[in-house]
């Protein structure tokens, strides 16, 4: 709490000692120059005044009603190495177009994203890939962005274009799915906003509020430490993050840097700033883009109305704290109901009982219209003690705005979480009894398209055949929480809690919460269901980078006959694999973890 106490005590001012270029490269996130987002993008057909016409959040099934606007949203990404100091501690990072966090990609519901990625990572070279978190990828499963599953990695010096529909709407993000490359250790992520029908009124869209733990050590070294034999004194299964960021910014107490570390470090690198308009209601798109930390988000002196979790609009409810695990998002409304010269702290604290951090308390400043933006807020924190149960809000509160009743499942399976020390003395995670490891040169989806359904055990493929719906019970008897993410679907969350499920109780059985990431608490369980209406190979994994690196991952194979007969994979996927094969024929890839 040393640096946080200094800030609140006025010892460090709000004026940064480093430039925005030094802390965040070409990014403007966290500055008062960050653009406000529109209600929708206007260079679209506008039937009945909106790109989505008469479709509404209340009346139309979001999974079957997506319009086809015919509009392409094109972006060009160059990925390469750089040096920045997000919190004042200078570090080597991997940037997108020179920015941390990466650029915003934005579309209307029903548009098509077309994003070209140029892999210019060098010294040393690495493959890469980008995953578009939470999108269904219906009819485009090969663009899901997971190496060894839906594609081969994008080889150094080559380019690849992802093209897929904005098939859901709301707040999300994109990130690398190549090893632990995305984490705020190295920074390969950015926000993704898809405009769609409202389910609650607001006046101003403040855009993404990205919450991310920060590791000063580069990701590969941390992965190396987590993959050592447990007897090695340098083995570190879950490293402590060094700091916590809001929109890529936060101060750091350089006096805490280890003796002998000569890395340049500046106190008071600066915090993010936001502007409130007095009397107006603001939309904040909260996104946990971190690698491990479970965040608890508050705004001094203000309540929040939660209107969406992940890509799912909710019946609005009011709270003073939002809990988000890595990968999760919440859209919240906040009304500026204080005096016009007011200033308040925004806070995001990493749960001390559920996560590992040296300094987990992040601050950002909110200024009303007439507030002095050169002075630090003096507001007092909310009374929101951490319950320490490592859970999201009670499922009874999170009721989807559009109602869907799950059918009786065609098949039910347990995919339990466990860990062990294997025969070589290494600590590994298992999901459903297996530890996952990708083969970058043999993507499972491309093999399924060729009617090859025989896979090594370490690919951890669960083949559900032609079953129309699947219910999965996840038991987590261990001491760690796990944010479990399913690609290609919104999970219908039937139950969560401590101990084992009773096999009967379902929360809101006529309309359960849906989302693509759900926390399963330590010593607890969660139960979810989904309809197998999206042929593909869909990853299901923990979104804590050290856990998925250690193999906490499974591939859910869905409608394999349709993959082979009805899903024509573009020829470019084969060329990407040939590029990767050419690269790996001369350069040995040091894949020390699961690969994803």
LOMARVO-229996 format. One line per field, with one value per residue (C-alpha): residue number from 1; residue in three letters; x negated, y negated, z negated. Coordinates in steps of 0.25 Angstrom, whole numbers, plus 5000, padded with zeros to 4 digits. Example, Ala and Ser with C-alpha at 12.3 -4.5 7.8 and 13.67 -1.06 7.14 Angstrom:
<atoms>
resi	(1  2)
resn	(Ala  Ser)
x	(4951  4945)
y	(5018  5004)
z	(4969  4971)
</atoms>
This chain:
<atoms>
resi	(1  2  3  4  5  6  7  8  9  10  11  12  13  14  15  16  17  18  19  20  21  22  23  24  25  26  27  28  29  30  31  32  33  34  35  36  37  38  39  40  41  42  43  44  45  46  47  48  49  50  51  52  53  54  55  56  57  58  59  60  61  62  63  64  65  66  67  68  69  70  71  72  73  74  75  76  77  78  79  80  81  82  83  84  85  86  87  88  89  90  91  92  93  94  95  96  97  98  99  100  101  102  103  104  105  106  107  108  109  110  111  112  113  114  115  116  117  118  119  120  121  122  123  124  125  126  127  128  129  130  131  132  133  134  135  136  137  138  139  140  141  142  143  144  145  146  147  148  149  150  151  152  153  154  155  156  157  158  159  160  161  162  163  164  165  166  167  168  169  170  171  172  173  174  175  176  177  178  179  180  181  182  183  184  185  186  187  188  189  190  191  192  193  194  195  196  197  198  199  200  201  202  203  204  205  206  207  208  209  210  211  212  213  214  215  216  217  218  219  220  221  222  223  224  225  226  227  228  229  230  231  232  233  234  235  236  237  238  239  240  241  242  243  244  245  246  247  248  249  250  251  252  253  254  255  256  257  258  259  260  261  262  263  264  265  266  267  268  269  270  271  272  273  274  275  276  277  278  279  280  281  282  283  284  285  286  287  288  289  290  291  292  293  294  295  296  297  298  299  300  301  302  303  304  305  306  307  308  309  310  311  312  313  314  315  316  317  318  319  320  321  322  323  324  325  326  327  328  329  330  331  332  333  334  335  336  337  338  339  340  341  342  343  344  345  346  347  348  349  350  351  352  353  354  355  356  357  358  359  360  361  362  363  364  365  366  367  368  369  370  371  372  373  374  375  376  377  378  379  380  381  382  383  384  385  386  387  388  389  390  391  392  393  394  395  396  397  398  399  400  401  402  403  404  405  406  407  408  409  410  411  412  413  414  415  416  417  418  419  420  421  422  423  424  425  426  427  428  429  430  431  432  433  434  435  436  437  438  439  440  441  442  443  444  445  446  447  448  449  450  451  452  453  454  455  456  457  458  459  460  461  462  463  464  465  466  467  468  469  470  471  472  473  474  475  476  477  478  479  480  481  482  483  484  485  486  487  488  489  490  491  492  493  494  495  496  497  498  499  500  501  502  503  504  505  506  507  508  509  510  511  512  513  514  515  516  517  518  519  520  521  522  523  524  525  526  527  528  529  530  531  532  533  534  535  536  537  538  539  540  541  542  543  544  545  546  547  548  549  550  551  552  553  554  555  556  557  558  559  560  561  562  563  564  565  566  567  568  569  570  571  572  573  574  575  576  577  578  579  580  581  582  583  584  585  586  587  588  589  590  591  592  593  594  595  596)
resn	(Unk  Unk  Unk  Unk  Unk  Unk  Unk  Unk  Unk  Unk  Unk  Unk  Unk  Unk  Unk  Unk  Unk  Unk  Unk  Unk  Unk  Unk  Unk  Unk  Unk  Unk  Unk  Unk  Unk  Unk  Unk  Unk  Unk  Unk  Unk  Unk  Unk  Unk  Unk  Unk  Unk  Unk  Unk  Unk  Unk  Unk  Unk  Unk  Unk  Unk  Unk  Unk  Unk  Unk  Unk  Unk  Unk  Unk  Unk  Unk  Unk  Unk  Unk  Unk  Unk  Unk  Unk  Unk  Unk  Unk  Unk  Unk  Unk  Unk  Unk  Unk  Unk  Unk  Unk  Unk  Unk  Unk  Unk  Unk  Unk  Unk  Unk  Unk  Unk  Unk  Unk  Unk  Unk  Unk  Unk  Unk  Unk  Unk  Unk  Unk  Unk  Unk  Unk  Unk  Unk  Unk  Unk  Unk  Unk  Unk  Unk  Unk  Unk  Unk  Unk  Unk  Unk  Unk  Unk  Unk  Unk  Unk  Unk  Unk  Unk  Unk  Unk  Unk  Unk  Unk  Unk  Unk  Unk  Unk  Unk  Unk  Unk  Unk  Unk  Unk  Unk  Unk  Unk  Unk  Unk  Unk  Unk  Unk  Unk  Unk  Unk  Unk  Unk  Unk  Unk  Unk  Unk  Unk  Unk  Unk  Unk  Unk  Unk  Unk  Unk  Unk  Unk  Unk  Unk  Unk  Unk  Unk  Unk  Unk  Unk  Unk  Unk  Unk  Unk  Unk  Unk  Unk  Unk  Unk  Unk  Unk  Unk  Unk  Unk  Unk  Unk  Unk  Unk  Unk  Unk  Unk  Unk  Unk  Unk  Unk  Unk  Unk  Unk  Unk  Unk  Unk  Unk  Unk  Unk  Unk  Unk  Unk  Unk  Unk  Unk  Unk  Unk  Unk  Unk  Unk  Unk  Unk  Unk  Unk  Unk  Unk  Unk  Unk  Unk  Unk  Unk  Unk  Unk  Unk  Unk  Unk  Unk  Unk  Unk  Unk  Unk  Unk  Unk  Unk  Unk  Unk  Unk  Unk  Unk  Unk  Unk  Unk  Unk  Unk  Unk  Unk  Unk  Unk  Unk  Unk  Unk  Unk  Unk  Unk  Unk  Unk  Unk  Unk  Unk  Unk  Unk  Unk  Unk  Unk  Unk  Unk  Unk  Unk  Unk  Unk  Unk  Unk  Unk  Unk  Unk  Unk  Unk  Unk  Unk  Unk  Unk  Unk  Unk  Unk  Unk  Unk  Unk  Unk  Unk  Unk  Unk  Unk  Unk  Unk  Unk  Unk  Unk  Unk  Unk  Unk  Unk  Unk  Unk  Unk  Unk  Unk  Unk  Unk  Unk  Unk  Unk  Unk  Unk  Unk  Unk  Unk  Unk  Unk  Unk  Unk  Unk  Unk  Unk  Unk  Unk  Unk  Unk  Unk  Unk  Unk  Unk  Unk  Unk  Unk  Unk  Unk  Unk  Unk  Unk  Unk  Unk  Unk  Unk  Unk  Unk  Unk  Unk  Unk  Unk  Unk  Unk  Unk  Unk  Unk  Unk  Unk  Unk  Unk  Unk  Unk  Unk  Unk  Unk  Unk  Unk  Unk  Unk  Unk  Unk  Unk  Unk  Unk  Unk  Unk  Unk  Unk  Unk  Unk  Unk  Unk  Unk  Unk  Unk  Unk  Unk  Unk  Unk  Unk  Unk  Unk  Unk  Unk  Unk  Unk  Unk  Unk  Unk  Unk  Unk  Unk  Unk  Unk  Unk  Unk  Unk  Unk  Unk  Unk  Unk  Unk  Unk  Unk  Unk  Unk  Unk  Unk  Unk  Unk  Unk  Unk  Unk  Unk  Unk  Unk  Unk  Unk  Unk  Unk  Unk  Unk  Unk  Unk  Unk  Unk  Unk  Unk  Unk  Unk  Unk  Unk  Unk  Unk  Unk  Unk  Unk  Unk  Unk  Unk  Unk  Unk  Unk  Unk  Unk  Unk  Unk  Unk  Unk  Unk  Unk  Unk  Unk  Unk  Unk  Unk  Unk  Unk  Unk  Unk  Unk  Unk  Unk  Unk  Unk  Unk  Unk  Unk  Unk  Unk  Unk  Unk  Unk  Unk  Unk  Unk  Unk  Unk  Unk  Unk  Unk  Unk  Unk  Unk  Unk  Unk  Unk  Unk  Unk  Unk  Unk  Unk  Unk  Unk  Unk  Unk  Unk  Unk  Unk  Unk  Unk  Unk  Unk  Unk  Unk  Unk  Unk  Unk  Unk  Unk  Unk  Unk  Unk  Unk  Unk  Unk  Unk  Unk  Unk  Unk  Unk  Unk  Unk  Unk  Unk  Unk  Unk  Unk  Unk  Unk  Unk  Unk  Unk  Unk  Unk  Unk  Unk  Unk  Unk  Unk  Unk  Unk  Unk  Unk  Unk  Unk  Unk  Unk  Unk  Unk  Unk  Unk  Unk  Unk  Unk  Unk  Unk  Unk  Unk  Unk  Unk  Unk  Unk  Unk  Unk  Unk  Unk  Unk  Unk  Unk  Unk  Unk  Unk  Unk  Unk  Unk  Unk  Unk)
x	(5000  4988  4989  5005  5003  4993  5003  5015  5006  5003  4988  4989  4997  5006  4996  4988  4973  4973  4979  4990  4981  4971  4982  4992  4985  4995  5007  5016  5023  5024  5023  5034  5031  5037  5049  5063  5070  5082  5096  5093  5083  5090  5084  5094  5108  5118  5131  5141  5130  5120  5111  5118  5132  5144  5136  5136  5129  5142  5149  5139  5130  5116  5111  5120  5123  5110  5112  5103  5100  5089  5080  5065  5057  5043  5031  5016  5007  4992  4987  4973  4964  4962  4959  4969  4971  4987  4984  4971  4962  4957  4959  4958  4972  4979  4987  4998  4996  4986  4998  5000  5012  5014  5023  5038  5046  5060  5072  5087  5095  5095  5082  5070  5057  5045  5032  5018  5007  4992  4983  4970  4966  4951  4939  4943  4954  4967  4980  4993  5008  5020  5033  5045  5051  5065  5069  5077  5069  5081  5077  5063  5057  5043  5042  5043  5028  5023  5010  5010  5025  5032  5019  5004  4997  4994  4979  4969  4968  4981  4996  5009  5023  5035  5049  5061  5075  5078  5088  5091  5091  5085  5071  5059  5045  5035  5022  5011  5013  4999  4993  4994  4991  5004  5002  4998  4984  4983  4996  5002  5016  5027  5041  5052  5066  5078  5090  5104  5117  5118  5125  5123  5122  5109  5104  5089  5081  5067  5062  5053  5048  5037  5032  5019  5009  4995  4982  4969  4962  4964  4974  4965  4956  4969  4974  4960  4961  4974  4970  4958  4958  4964  4951  4944  4942  4946  4960  4971  4985  4992  4983  4987  4991  4983  4994  5009  5013  5025  5025  5010  5006  5002  4991  4980  4972  4958  4952  4957  4949  4939  4925  4916  4927  4922  4935  4939  4951  4958  4968  4981  4982  4997  5010  5022  5032  5047  5057  5071  5082  5090  5104  5101  5101  5088  5086  5073  5068  5060  5051  5041  5030  5020  5013  5017  5023  5037  5041  5051  5055  5062  5064  5063  5077  5084  5092  5092  5104  5099  5106  5097  5088  5078  5087  5100  5109  5115  5128  5121  5117  5110  5097  5085  5074  5072  5064  5057  5047  5038  5046  5059  5066  5077  5084  5088  5096  5091  5099  5090  5099  5089  5085  5079  5065  5064  5053  5053  5044  5047  5041  5039  5033  5027  5034  5023  5029  5032  5020  5005  5000  4989  4997  5011  5018  5020  5025  5030  5036  5050  5052  5065  5067  5061  5051  5037  5030  5016  5020  5022  5036  5038  5050  5052  5052  5066  5069  5067  5059  5054  5063  5051  5060  5054  5068  5076  5089  5100  5106  5120  5116  5110  5123  5121  5130  5134  5139  5135  5139  5129  5134  5131  5117  5114  5101  5095  5080  5071  5059  5052  5040  5028  5013  5001  4986  4984  4973  4962  4965  4973  4985  4997  5012  5022  5036  5045  5033  5023  5012  5013  5001  5003  4996  4994  4992  5005  5017  5028  5039  5032  5030  5045  5048  5040  5049  5037  5043  5031  5023  5012  5017  5009  5019  5030  5041  5055  5063  5078  5082  5096  5102  5111  5107  5096  5097  5083  5080  5067  5063  5051  5046  5033  5030  5029  5041  5042  5048  5053  5055  5062  5060  5071  5082  5089  5090  5103  5098  5108  5101  5089  5085  5076  5075  5081  5094  5106  5110  5123  5123  5122  5122  5133  5136  5145  5134  5121  5109  5101  5086  5073  5065  5069  5062  5062  5058  5048  5054  5066  5073  5080  5090  5092  5099  5099  5106  5096  5101  5087  5078  5064  5053  5055  5045  5050  5039  5035  5032  5021  5009  5000  5011  5014  4999  4999  5009  5023  5030  5039  5044  5059  5061  5075  5082  5070  5078  5082  5067  5063  5075  5081  5069  5061  5047  5041  5028  5020  5021  5012  5003  5001  4997  4987  4981  4980  4974  4964  4960  4959  4951  4939  4943  4946  4958  4956  4970  4968  4983  4996  4994  5007)
y	(5000  4991  4984  4983  4977  4967  4963  4961  4954  4944  4947  4950  4941  4944  4938  4949  4949  4957  4954  4963  4968  4973  4980  4985  4983  4978  4981  4970  4979  4973  4958  4948  4948  4962  4961  4963  4975  4973  4979  4986  4985  4976  4981  4992  4995  4989  4996  4989  4981  4992  5001  5013  5008  5012  5022  5020  5026  5030  5036  5043  5055  5050  5064  5065  5050  5044  5035  5035  5021  5024  5014  5017  5011  5012  5011  5013  5018  5018  5026  5024  5021  5008  5002  4994  4992  4993  4991  4984  4997  4998  5012  5019  5022  5026  5015  5014  5002  4997  4996  5001  5005  5008  5000  5001  5009  5005  5009  5009  5022  5030  5023  5032  5030  5031  5030  5032  5036  5034  5042  5034  5039  5040  5041  5052  5056  5062  5067  5060  5061  5052  5057  5049  5052  5056  5056  5068  5069  5077  5082  5076  5085  5085  5070  5072  5070  5081  5087  5103  5103  5094  5089  5090  5078  5066  5068  5057  5048  5053  5047  5053  5047  5050  5048  5051  5045  5036  5047  5042  5028  5021  5020  5029  5030  5037  5043  5052  5067  5071  5076  5065  5054  5046  5043  5030  5035  5032  5025  5032  5028  5017  5014  5019  5011  5015  5006  5011  5009  5003  5010  4997  4982  4974  4961  4963  4975  4974  4986  4997  4997  5008  5014  5022  5027  5024  5032  5025  5038  5042  5053  5064  5064  5065  5077  5083  5082  5088  5100  5104  5117  5114  5118  5106  5095  5085  5092  5082  5087  5074  5062  5049  5038  5025  5015  5013  5003  4996  4994  4997  4987  4986  4981  4990  4988  4989  4991  5005  5009  5021  5017  5018  5016  5005  5004  4989  4986  4973  4970  4964  4969  4964  4970  4971  4959  4959  4948  4948  4938  4933  4939  4949  4964  4970  4984  4991  5003  5011  5022  5030  5032  5037  5050  5055  5044  5044  5030  5022  5009  4997  4982  4974  4967  4974  4987  4994  5001  5013  5015  5026  5037  5041  5040  5043  5031  5032  5028  5016  5017  5007  5010  5002  5012  5021  5034  5038  5049  5050  5050  5045  5032  5023  5011  5002  4988  4977  4964  4952  4947  4939  4924  4920  4917  4930  4941  4955  4967  4979  4992  5006  5015  5029  5038  5041  5054  5060  5055  5052  5038  5029  5016  5019  5006  4998  4983  4974  4960  4956  4941  4934  4922  4911  4919  4916  4927  4924  4927  4941  4945  4946  4955  4967  4982  4989  4999  5011  5022  5033  5046  5054  5065  5063  5063  5053  5047  5057  5063  5059  5045  5047  5049  5048  5037  5047  5060  5074  5087  5098  5111  5125  5128  5139  5142  5139  5139  5136  5128  5127  5118  5125  5123  5133  5134  5143  5154  5144  5136  5124  5118  5119  5116  5126  5123  5136  5144  5139  5129  5121  5118  5112  5116  5103  5111  5119  5111  5120  5112  5114  5129  5130  5124  5136  5146  5149  5151  5159  5150  5151  5151  5138  5130  5133  5134  5137  5142  5139  5144  5141  5138  5126  5120  5123  5121  5120  5121  5115  5118  5111  5117  5109  5096  5087  5080  5082  5073  5083  5078  5085  5081  5081  5080  5073  5083  5084  5084  5093  5093  5089  5091  5098  5113  5122  5119  5127  5131  5124  5109  5099  5084  5077  5090  5082  5072  5075  5065  5066  5062  5067  5067  5072  5073  5086  5084  5092  5104  5102  5105  5099  5105  5100  5104  5100  5104  5111  5102  5097  5107  5106  5109  5100  5097  5098  5093  5086  5071  5070  5070  5079  5089  5090  5091  5102  5110  5106  5107  5116  5116  5118  5124  5120  5127  5133  5138  5123  5119  5129  5127  5113  5104  5101  5096  5085  5089  5078  5087  5097  5086  5081  5095  5096  5083  5088  5101  5094  5085  5097  5105  5096  5090  5098  5093  5093  5098  5100  5099  5103  5094  5086)
z	(5000  5000  5013  5012  4998  5004  5015  5005  4996  5007  5007  5022  5031  5042  5053  5059  5060  5073  5086  5092  5102  5091  5083  5094  5108  5118  5110  5105  5095  5081  5085  5086  5101  5102  5112  5107  5114  5123  5121  5134  5146  5157  5170  5171  5177  5167  5168  5158  5153  5148  5155  5149  5153  5144  5136  5121  5109  5103  5115  5124  5121  5122  5126  5138  5142  5146  5158  5170  5173  5184  5177  5175  5164  5168  5159  5161  5150  5149  5137  5132  5120  5113  5099  5091  5076  5073  5058  5059  5059  5073  5079  5093  5099  5111  5117  5128  5137  5126  5115  5102  5100  5114  5124  5123  5133  5135  5143  5143  5140  5154  5160  5164  5158  5167  5159  5165  5156  5160  5150  5149  5136  5136  5127  5123  5134  5129  5135  5132  5133  5129  5123  5124  5110  5108  5123  5128  5141  5147  5161  5158  5147  5154  5151  5135  5134  5126  5131  5132  5131  5142  5149  5150  5143  5152  5155  5153  5165  5171  5171  5169  5170  5161  5166  5158  5155  5143  5139  5124  5119  5106  5100  5102  5106  5115  5110  5114  5112  5114  5101  5090  5100  5098  5083  5078  5076  5091  5095  5108  5106  5109  5108  5117  5117  5125  5125  5124  5118  5104  5092  5084  5086  5085  5090  5092  5096  5089  5096  5090  5076  5077  5064  5064  5055  5059  5058  5060  5064  5079  5081  5086  5073  5065  5073  5071  5056  5056  5064  5056  5048  5035  5028  5035  5025  5036  5039  5038  5041  5039  5040  5033  5042  5039  5041  5046  5057  5062  5077  5077  5066  5052  5043  5037  5024  5030  5016  5016  5028  5024  5021  5033  5043  5051  5060  5062  5053  5050  5039  5043  5057  5057  5055  5065  5066  5069  5071  5066  5070  5059  5059  5070  5070  5075  5080  5075  5082  5072  5077  5069  5079  5068  5067  5053  5044  5040  5040  5031  5037  5030  5032  5020  5017  5028  5030  5043  5051  5058  5071  5078  5075  5086  5099  5091  5088  5074  5067  5060  5045  5036  5028  5022  5027  5039  5039  5051  5054  5066  5079  5073  5076  5070  5076  5065  5065  5055  5053  5050  5039  5031  5032  5045  5039  5033  5035  5030  5030  5039  5033  5037  5026  5029  5019  5008  5004  5018  5026  5025  5026  5019  5022  5026  5024  5037  5037  5048  5047  5051  5053  5054  5064  5055  5047  5047  5055  5049  5035  5029  5025  5010  5009  5000  5004  5004  4993  5001  4993  5001  4997  5002  5008  5022  5029  5038  5034  5030  5042  5037  5040  5054  5062  5077  5084  5095  5089  5093  5086  5088  5093  5086  5089  5099  5092  5078  5075  5064  5067  5053  5050  5043  5043  5040  5041  5054  5056  5059  5047  5053  5048  5058  5058  5063  5069  5070  5067  5077  5078  5091  5101  5115  5127  5135  5148  5147  5144  5139  5147  5160  5157  5154  5167  5174  5165  5156  5143  5136  5127  5117  5102  5100  5109  5100  5110  5105  5117  5115  5128  5133  5119  5120  5106  5095  5080  5074  5059  5054  5040  5034  5021  5021  5014  5026  5034  5049  5059  5069  5083  5095  5109  5120  5110  5098  5087  5080  5065  5058  5044  5037  5022  5012  5011  5021  5029  5024  5038  5037  5034  5045  5043  5052  5059  5069  5073  5067  5068  5080  5082  5088  5076  5062  5049  5042  5027  5020  5014  5022  5035  5047  5057  5071  5084  5098  5111  5122  5133  5137  5143  5139  5129  5118  5107  5092  5083  5071  5074  5064  5072  5063  5062  5077  5079  5070  5078  5072  5085  5094  5108  5110  5123  5129  5140  5147  5159  5162  5160  5171  5180  5178  5173  5186  5180  5188  5195  5187  5175  5182  5187  5173  5168  5180  5176  5161  5166  5174  5162  5152  5162  5160  5146  5134  5126  5111  5107  5093  5088  5094  5106  5104)
</atoms>
